[in-house]
Amino acid sequence: MKLTRRDALASLASVGIVVGGGAAFLASDTDGTDVSRTQLVETMAAVAEVIYPTDVSGIHAFVETYVTEKAAARPAYRSHLGRAVAELNETAVEWYDAPVSALSVEVREQLLKEMGLPEADPSSDPDATTARRLRYYIWNDLQYALYASPTGGRLVGIENPQGHPGGLTYTDQP
C-alpha cells in the first residue's frame, strides 16, 4: 500500500491540526534544538521504515508532510521531537558511528531494540527514561500517523478512521 501526502493530511486532521504552516517550519533552519529540519525528517522517515509494515511504500513523503506540518502547528511538539531525534542520533553515532538515517534498516531495527523502544512504556515526561521519551515522541507518533490515515486504517481493517465521516451518503428526502 502506498502512503501519500494526502494520508498525512488526514492524520493531522484527526488531531485537529489545520495544515498550511509546514512551509514556515521548512523555511527555518532548525527546530530550536540544533536539529536541522532535514535531519528531523530523515530520522523520522528512517525509523518509520523500520516500524511500518514492509508492504507500505511512500513513507518519506508521508512522514515529511506529517512531521513538518505538525511541527509548524505545535512548537512544543517540535521542541520535544527535536530533542528526541537528537538523542536517538547521538546514540546511533556513539554505538554505530553513523546517524540513524545512514544505518541499514537491519541496524536501525537493532538500535531501537537495544535502546528498549519496542517494550518501553511511553511518556512525555522530560524526566522519564530516554527509551520512554523516544517511544512517545518518535515511535508512537509515527504509529499514530500511519493508522490514523485512510491507507493505514485499511491495513488493520478500519476503512474509516475515527473522526472520518466516510461511507455515509446524504440524501435530501422529506
N, C-alpha and C positions, 0 to 999 in steps of 0.2 A: 504494500500500500504506500502511496506517495503522499507525504505531508506537503502542504502548501502554505504560503504566507496567509492565505485566507483562513486556514485552520488555526494559525497562531492568533489571528484577529478574533476568531470565535472564542478561543481560550481566554484571551484578555477580556472580552466582553462578559464572560462568565464570572469574572471577579470585579466587574464594574469599572474597568478601565476604558476610557474613551481614547481611541487611538489618534495619533497625529503628532504626538510630541517626540517621537523617536528621532526625528531629524535634528532636534535640538541636542539630544544626547549624542548623536553621531557627530555633530559639529564640535563637541567638546573633546579635548584630548584625553582626559582621564575621568574617572568616576569619583575622584576625591580621595582615593586610596592608593594612588600611584599605579593603578592597573589601567592600562590603555583599553579603550573600547574594543579594539581588535583582540587583545588578549582575553578580555572578558567573554566575548562571543566565541572565540576559538576554543577556549577551555570548556565552556558550557556545551558547545557542539561536540567536542571530543568525549565528554562524559556521557552525553546523550547517545552517542554511537555505541557505548558500552551497555547502557541500561535499557535502551529501547529494543523492542523485538527486531530480530535480524531481517524480517521481511519489510521493514519500514524504510523508505527512501525519502529524499528531500529534507533530511534532518538539518543541514546547515542553514538553509534559508528560513525554515520554520523557527529554529532556535534564535537566529539573528533577529527576526521580527519580534518574537515574543520577548526576548531579553531587552532589546533596545527600547521598545515601546513601554514595557513595564518599568524599566529603569528611569525613563524620562518622566513617567507619571508619578513615580514614588521614590523621591530622593533617599528616604531612609532605607528602602529596599536596595537601592543602588549602592549605598554605602556598605551595608551588611554583606551583600553579594560580592562586592569588590574585595572586602576583607577575606571572605571565604575562598574566593578564587585565588587570591594572593597566597593564602595558607596552603591550599592544595598544590599550587605550583611550586612553592618553596619546598614542600615535602618531596614532590616529584624530582626536583633538581637535586636535593640532598640524597635521595635514595637511588635515583636512576640517571642522574646527570643530564636531565632534559626536562623542559616544562611538559605538562600533560599533553598538549596538542602535538608534541613532537614524538610521543611514545606510540608504539603499536597498540592496536586495540587490546591485544592479549596482555600487554604490560600495564595498560591503563586499568584493565579489569583486576589484575593482581594488586596494583597500587590501592585501588578502592577497597578491596578485601582486606589487605594488610592494615589499612587505616581503620577498619571496622565499620565502614559506612553501611554495608548491607544489613547489619544487625543493630545498628545504633538507634536509640530512641531519639527522635528528632526534637530539637529545642532551639528556640530563637533567643534564648538567654545568652548574653555576651560572655557570661562566666561559665557556661556549660563546657563540656569537653569539646575538643576540636571535632571529633567524629560526630557528635550530636549536632553541632552547628552546621557542619558541612552536609550532613544528612538533611537538615531542614532547608537550608538556603540553596543547595545545589541539587541533590538527588530528588527530594520530594517535590521541589518546584518544577523540575523537568518532567517528573511523572505526572504531576497535576496538569501541566501544559499539554502533554500528549493526550491524556484520557479525557480532558475537558473539550478537546477538539472533536469535530464530527468524524474525522478519519480515525482518530484514536479510539473514540467511542465505539465505532464499528468493530474494532479489533476485539473488544470484550463483549460485544453483543448489545451495546447501548446505542441504538440508532439515533436517538435524540438526547444528547447530554442534558442534565438537569438545567433548567432555566431556558432551554431552547424550545420554542413553541411548536416546532415542526410536526408534520404529519396530519394536522387537522386542517380541513378546508372550511371556510366560512361561506355559508350561503345565506343570502338575504331573503329569507322566507317569512311571510307574515305569521 
